[in-house]
Amino acid sequence: MTNKTGFFQRLKGLTLAQKKLFAIALCQRMLPNYQLFSEVCEFGNPKVLDTLLNLLWQSMYDNKLKLNIELQMERIEENTPEPADFDVYGVYPAMDAAVALTSLLSALESKVEEDITNISKLSSATVANYIEATCEQEFGKESELDDYIFNHEVMVEEKEMQAVLLQAIEENPHLKADFVKELRREIVAVGISNIGISHTEA
């Protein structure tokens, strides 16, 4: 567990701009979860989330760009699914993708930096819930389930991805436009979400 503590200490040690970029990258990676759910269940408009993400990326290197946070939060809220209205598991990771963006906007508005770093935990929680939902094994103890989730390949990939992302941002403290654009390109090009979903628009 010492490794985990170190990760969050490092995350908290980033500047506000670095934390913001870290969170945007995680939100981008969660987008396919929403896109697929939206298509399958005919709910919401993924373009609302996609447009906001584009603006957030751009805001990292374009100082003239001013986000209307309240308007953007309203749009996301209108497109956030309510789990009680759907009987498919996909509603949960889709909701998490929308909630992550709402949390980021709210944190930027209130300048509560801890709320930005909590998006790291939200992304990992989406993965943990997915592993539990798709697990066919029976566990006698809660600790056995926790161990299964912690060591599952999807969770290992999530932790590795967040660690690589954190290191890249630590090594580029000035967050130049080229670095931000390349980071976005890489995540979009991979196109696979934190729970292994890929979505290509028809």
Buried (B, 14 or more C-beta within 10 A) or exposed (E): EEEEEEBEEBBEEBEEBBBBBBBBBBBBBBBBBBBBBBBEBEBBEBEBBBEBBEBBBBBBBEEEEEBEBEEBBEBBEEBBBEEEEBEEBBBBBBBBBBBBBBBBBBBBBEEEBEBBBBBBEBBBEBBBBBBBEEEEEEEEEEEEBEEBBBEBEBBEBBBEBBBEBBEBBBEBEEBEEEBBBEBBEEBBEEBBBBBBBEBEEE
